[in-house]
Amino acid sequence: MYKNVLNNVKHLLSMEVKLAQQTLMDGVTTIEAEEFAPEYSVGIVTPDGVIPMPVGEYTTAAGEVIVVEVEGIISSIAPEAIEEAMPEMNHPAAEATEPVMAEATAKKVVETVSKETFFAMVEKTTELQAEVERLKVELASNAPAAAPISHNPENVVEKDTFQFASKRERTTEDVVFAKLFKK
């Protein structure tokens, strides 16, 4: 657990974190981790990026068995168990298919995770496209948000012709100003 915290601190401080890669026994699947040791995160390299490694046991091309008990976290790493010579059984074909089936299961798990991720993204994309089409139709059918503004000639403001003290007696000054400023 403390190693994960250290990795996060290094990442946040923008320190260069070099990731190691290994190939599984199938020769196709590539896995990636900062270090192949317990408590380090591990993922499967895909064209879309790195996805967390599913729970299970995986054999690398180098002959190590990586055990993942929590998705994306290495639980333990051990060298591949060496099978001791066993007395012949009645069905030698059953004995030979067992390791191949384990490798095929790991490949199927990886393939299933990749397909699930792909189809989940395709499903989200189709949902988003349907939502966009629905919004386009809704916007095209609606009236404008507001009516256009037009001039209303009825609301013409008239000038006030109010005169202060209109009932008072007119002086000479009033007569002169009235003649000067007459319209």
DAJO-V740182 format. One record per helix or strand of 2 or more residues. SS is the DSSP state (hx for helix, st for strand). FROM is the first residue (numbers start at 1). TO is the last residue. If there is no record, write none. Layout:
{{SS & FROM & TO} {SS & FROM & TO}}
This chain:
{{hx & 2 & 12} {st & 20 & 24} {st & 30 & 33} {st & 41 & 46} {st & 49 & 52} {st & 56 & 60} {st & 64 & 70} {st & 73 & 79} {hx & 92 & 141} {hx & 153 & 155} {hx & 172 & 180}}
